């Protein structure tokens, strides 16, 4: 979650599933050409579910937005659906 600022994401290639909203209960599959707006303070989790790399353009309302990132616990119901996540820097 990015505290105090929003994100606009345009998918250039590939696809990604995005879980978002309170308790990550909203779900959308985005493909090349799709766009999603994530309001400020909205939990969201992009999950790559295909073998093809996904490329996107992300714009945020604050240039130092990484300082406002707050990691949240993954809801148990979602962990059973998508499996363990690997979080890294690349």
C-alpha positions as CSV (number, residue, x, y, z in Angstrom):
1,X,0.0,0.0,0.0
2,X,1.3,3.5,-0.8
3,X,0.3,5.8,2.0
4,X,-1.0,9.2,0.8
5,X,-0.5,8.7,-3.0
6,X,-2.1,7.0,-5.9
7,X,-0.8,4.9,-8.8
8,X,-1.7,4.7,-12.5
9,X,-0.5,1.6,-14.3
10,X,-0.6,0.8,-18.0
11,X,0.2,-2.7,-19.1
12,X,2.5,-2.6,-22.2
13,X,2.9,-6.4,-22.7
14,X,2.1,-9.6,-21.0
15,X,-0.5,-10.0,-18.3
16,X,-0.8,-9.7,-14.6
17,X,-3.5,-10.4,-12.0
18,X,-4.1,-7.6,-9.5
19,X,-5.8,-8.1,-6.2
20,X,-6.8,-4.8,-4.6
21,X,-9.2,-3.1,-2.2
22,X,-10.0,-3.8,1.4
23,X,-8.6,-7.2,2.4
24,X,-7.6,-7.6,-1.3
25,X,-11.0,-8.9,-2.2
26,X,-11.3,-7.2,-5.6
27,X,-9.6,-9.0,-8.5
28,X,-8.8,-8.1,-12.1
29,X,-6.7,-9.7,-14.9
30,X,-4.9,-7.1,-16.9
31,X,-3.4,-7.6,-20.4
32,X,-1.4,-5.5,-22.9
33,X,-3.3,-2.2,-23.4
34,X,-5.2,-2.3,-20.1
35,X,-4.9,0.4,-17.4
36,X,-5.7,0.4,-13.7
37,X,-5.9,3.3,-11.2
38,X,-5.0,2.5,-7.6
39,X,-6.3,5.2,-5.3
40,X,-4.2,6.4,-2.4
41,X,-4.1,4.2,0.7
42,X,-5.5,1.2,-1.3
43,X,-4.0,-2.2,-0.6
44,X,-2.9,-3.9,-3.9
45,X,-1.0,-6.9,-5.0
46,X,0.1,-7.6,-8.5
47,X,0.7,-11.3,-9.2
48,X,2.3,-12.7,-12.4
49,X,0.6,-15.9,-13.4
50,X,2.0,-16.5,-16.9
51,X,5.4,-17.4,-18.2
52,X,5.7,-14.3,-20.4
53,X,7.3,-11.3,-18.8
54,X,4.9,-8.4,-18.1
55,X,6.1,-4.8,-18.9
56,X,4.2,-1.8,-17.5
57,X,4.4,1.9,-17.1
58,X,3.7,3.1,-13.6
59,X,3.0,6.8,-12.6
60,X,2.6,7.8,-9.0
61,X,1.7,11.1,-7.4
62,X,4.9,11.4,-5.3
63,X,8.5,10.9,-6.6
64,X,9.7,9.4,-3.3
65,X,6.7,7.1,-3.1
66,X,8.8,4.1,-2.0
67,X,9.3,5.9,1.4
68,X,5.5,5.7,1.9
69,X,5.2,1.9,1.1
70,X,3.6,0.0,3.9
71,X,3.7,-3.8,3.6
72,X,0.6,-5.6,4.7
73,X,0.0,-9.3,5.7
74,X,-1.4,-11.4,2.9
75,X,-5.0,-12.6,3.8
76,X,-5.0,-16.3,4.5
77,X,-7.8,-17.0,2.0
78,X,-5.7,-15.4,-0.8
79,X,-2.4,-17.2,0.3
80,X,-4.2,-20.5,-0.3
81,X,-5.3,-19.4,-3.8
82,X,-2.0,-17.9,-5.1
83,X,0.6,-19.8,-3.0
84,X,3.7,-18.4,-1.4
85,X,5.0,-15.1,-2.8
86,X,8.7,-14.3,-3.4
87,X,9.3,-10.6,-2.8
88,X,12.5,-9.2,-4.1
89,X,14.1,-6.3,-5.9
90,X,13.9,-7.6,-9.4
